[in-house]
Amino acid sequence: MIYADNAATTKMSKAAIEAMLPYMDEVYGNPSSLYSFGQDAKEALENARARIAACIGCDAREVTFTSGGSEADNQAIITAAHLGARKGKKHIISTAFEHHAVLHTLDKLKKEGFEVTLLDVHDTGAVTAEEVLAAVREDTCLVTIMYANNEIGTIQPIAEIGAALKDKDVIFHTDAVQAAGHLHIDVKEQNIDMLSISAHKFHGPKGIGVLYTRTGIRLETIISGGAQERGKRAGTENIPAIMGMAKALEDAVANIDANASRLSALRDRLIEGLDKIPYGELNGNNDNRLPSNVNFCFEGIEGESLLLLLDDKGICASSGSACTSGSLDPSHVLLAIGRPHEVAHGSLRLSLGEDTTEEDVDYIIEAVTDVVTYLRNMSPFWRDLTTGKREHVFAE
């Protein structure tokens, strides 16, 4: 099997698993307990918090543990919105191709009277700092723009946006779920106020994440109960998962340049091979994307059929976000960059990992080429394209 869906989730590293085991079997106390057994767990919790903080350039007290990226996004956006509302500011800026954890939260806030501006990401899959700054108004309370897109892998100019907003009374949040462990992050240098990450995207366990919140921003509680996480996120902390996340993030950050160099070479090899398939195009900017991400659209096919046939050939891939894989609608990300519906339905996302080899890439190129040809040969839509009854969207 060739696993090429690392944007959906990654295999846990052996180091992360080993870091978790003692806190399942030996140090299993509740970190809120006052006796020494519980305080041993508390010490581990705070040690992990400090280590994670060091990986993203913040103070330990600015790290709040969550169940993952979606919860972190929700808490960050709701916090910033409600802080703004208390000042009479109810305008939010985001982009049209954010993760649904962001977009659905913004939809809820619209019902509370907030106005949301979704910036165009163009055919390149990116906004500019100038466009963000131009959209800021007197009543803007929040800018929330993802660090790297989860489907097409394009990277946003986060440092430039942070610098542009530095002197504005606006909170800047970024969903960095796809970026953490894969791109260099320093929240202080990049003027980021709030940031969301999720451990299972960098070889940590599922169900655990982090919300970084700059000192001075008072988090709004969205899960009520006990006083854990300084009273801002109730629920007994998942110490084993937190320890696994800390180890996985440390390892990812330590090897970030070497991994990026190797994966970028494999990514470019894959893009070059798939680009030879007629009437197919890469989605998003070729030069400014995650080292592991390749996303193509092919005319005349359905993405679901492509995925099933690739699975028969031992390749795990996706047509977009794993969170919406059950939807029959075309990807909102692809629509946002201008792909028409009939082309957006024929998308393929391949996200490589540390275990991917050149041989894997060459096999993927061969398999995708064969499957696209097979599906087109049996497609009435493709027949209409080849006979001129319909016009091609892409050049040959």
Secondary structure, DSSP 8 states (H G I E B T S, - for coil): -EE-BTTT-----HHHHHHHTHHHHTS---TT-SSHHHHHHHHHHHHHHHHHHHHHT--GGGEEEESSHHHHHHHHHHHHHHHHHHTT--EEEEETT--HHHHHHHHHHHTTT-EEEEE--TTTT---HHHHHHH--TTEEEEE--SB-TTT-BB--HHHHHHHHTTSS-EEEEE-TTTBTTB---TTTTT-SEEEEEGGGTTS-TT-EEEEE-TT-----SS-SS-TGGGTS-S---HHHHHHHHHHHHHHHHTHHHHHHHHHHHHHHHHHHHTTSTTEEE-S-SSSB-TTEEEEEETT--HHHHHHHHHHTTEE-BSS-GGGTT--S--HHHHHTT--HHHHTTEEEEE--TT--HHHHHHHHHHHHHHHHHHHHT-HHHHHHHTTSS--SS--
